[in-house]
Amino acid sequence: MSTTEAQTVDESTTAVSTQGQPDGKTRRYDRQLRLWATAGQNALESARILVVGSTATSSSIMKNLVLPGIGHFTIMDHRLVSPEDVGNNFFLEYSSIGKPRAEEAVRLLSELNESVEGVANTSNIEEVLEKDPSYITSFTLVIAHNLADGLLRKLASLLWSNPGHPSLVVVRTAGFLADFTIQVHEHAVVDSHSETAPSLRIDKPFPELLEHSLSLDFEAMDPTDHGHVPYVYILVRAMHNWKAAHDGNPPTSSAEKQTFKAQVAAMKVKADEENFDEAVAQTYRVWTPTGVPGDIQTLFADEKCTGYLNAAGNGGVGSSQFWALLRALHLFTAARGYLPLAASIPDMKADTKQYIELQTMYKRQADAERKEFVGLLREVVAQTGQRHVEGDGEVPGISDDAIVEFVKNAHGLKVIRGQEWGVSRPDAIDQALAIAPSATATHFALSSLSTFEATHGRPPAPGSDEDFTLLEKGFNSLIGGDAGEEGKAALGEL
């Protein structure tokens, strides 16, 4: 091959037409996109993280965020690199000694992903807390590693003072022991990757699904076509026939359910029809009532949902976009008794034509119900007068993508609520000690260490019985009892 014809490996692997092929970003993040999809990647790329303290642990944390494409990170550290730092931090070099730790760590971490913005801040966190706290609250997440107890409490108090302030991740390490705590007011999860599949409404088929299922002539059907009828049609038809013979009631007792399964199996014309075997395996969908999951009903009873219409644009109990969507969902379910239909259907034994036909049918019904939901959402937003910031779409202030994502995952919505860092609840301590004694002992051993260092202005002396006694006393005070073997073992590892 001549010089002009020579290709690099990159060129030779992309020389084929790339029309319709994923772009470079999609190829780079392919595996993680399969885990959290585009919505998750967008959330990652829009995040701005502040890391307090440039240590080996914080550098490792940021490595795991820089590689998948975090939007921005700032490391705040006023100290200079010491020989000890170089010895335990892979993201520092020998030439880094004497230079600002934040600048050196950011420089080397940024090499991992050129699309990530990294900034070094050599200010002292104590001074920033006093003079410019708004700088800290401008981030979307704050991570603090081994911050002195007094400073950590000030930082936690600042971030807890307003529900709109960023969450705080507290990381503490000592030798091979470590724990982390997340301080968060409230976090709404729309796509929770729920293992519970959305309902197919086989027990309450929508008109088009019922009409099509009843129109199928199973007896006159070609054997090949008969073996490729989707199980959804089979079960809807079988359920309709059962109800006609049982005063409109579904199978309830164990005997009735077994009889129903036998009737479905008897619809086979050949022994090897996998679609009917699939239908028998899915018969539980027939007698599982389509309704509103208990977890979602609990959210409907939350003050932020029930009181949403009283917020009237004043930043009250229902000021977030999630609660506007949830309020509209509550109104939808109150009228219908079930959640909006999901447009997707699972894989099943069927020919391509019938599967696509079924898929299209579900999509049409899902689109119709989504439009009904959008109408309710528009009314909710209009009554409160609130304007959200994500962007305009069918509903002012709420993007169309956000609505689609919410309706799609309505069966798995979750809300996580936390408490201020450092606040202890005796009942929670007792429960944690009973369920996970080793992990709980590690947590309180590190807490005892923080208290010791704050009180004495130094770490415990290695091998000092006196210091160990003080650590144990602090441990006992924190848990309101005796350290026991688990506690003493954890303290011995510090």
HELIX and SHEET records of a PDB file:
HELIX    1   1 THR A    3  GLU A    5  5                                   3    
HELIX    2   2 VAL A    9  THR A   14  1                                   6    
HELIX    3   3 GLY A   24  ARG A   28  1                                   5    
HELIX    4   4 ASP A   30  GLU A   45  1                                  16    
HELIX    5   5 ALA A   56  VAL A   66  1                                  11    
HELIX    6   6 PRO A   83  ASN A   88  1                                   6    
HELIX    7   7 TYR A   94  SER A   96  5                                   3    
HELIX    8   8 ARG A  101  SER A  110  1                                  10    
HELIX    9   9 ILE A  125  LYS A  131  1                                   7    
HELIX   10  10 PRO A  133  THR A  137  1                                   5    
HELIX   11  11 ASP A  149  TRP A  160  1                                  12    
HELIX   12  12 PRO A  207  SER A  215  1                                   9    
HELIX   13  13 PRO A  223  HIS A  226  1                                   4    
HELIX   14  14 TYR A  231  ALA A  245  1                                  15    
HELIX   15  15 SER A  254  ALA A  265  1                                  12    
HELIX   16  16 GLU A  274  ALA A  281  1                                   8    
HELIX   17  17 TYR A  284  TRP A  287  1                                   4    
HELIX   18  18 GLY A  294  PHE A  300  1                                   7    
HELIX   19  19 GLU A  303  THR A  306  1                                   4    
HELIX   20  20 TYR A  308  ASN A  310  5                                   3    
HELIX   21  21 GLN A  321  ARG A  336  1                                  16    
HELIX   22  22 THR A  352  THR A  384  1                                  33    
HELIX   23  23 ASP A  400  LYS A  408  1                                   9    
HELIX   24  24 ALA A  410  GLY A  412  5                                   3    
HELIX   25  25 PRO A  426  ILE A  435  1                                  10    
HELIX   26  26 PRO A  437  HIS A  456  1                                  20    
HELIX   27  27 ASP A  465  ILE A  479  1                                  15    
HELIX   28  28 GLY A  484  GLY A  492  1                                   9    
SHEET    1   A 6 GLU A 117  ASN A 121  0                                        
SHEET    2   A 6 HIS A  72  MET A  76  1                                        
SHEET    3   A 6 ARG A  48  VAL A  52  1                                        
SHEET    4   A 6 LEU A 141  HIS A 145  1                                        
SHEET    5   A 6 SER A 167  ALA A 174  1                                        
SHEET    6   A 6 LEU A 177  GLN A 183 -1                                        
SHEET    1   B 2 GLU A 186  VAL A 189  0                                        
SHEET    2   B 2 LYS A 414  ARG A 417 -1                                        
END                                                                             
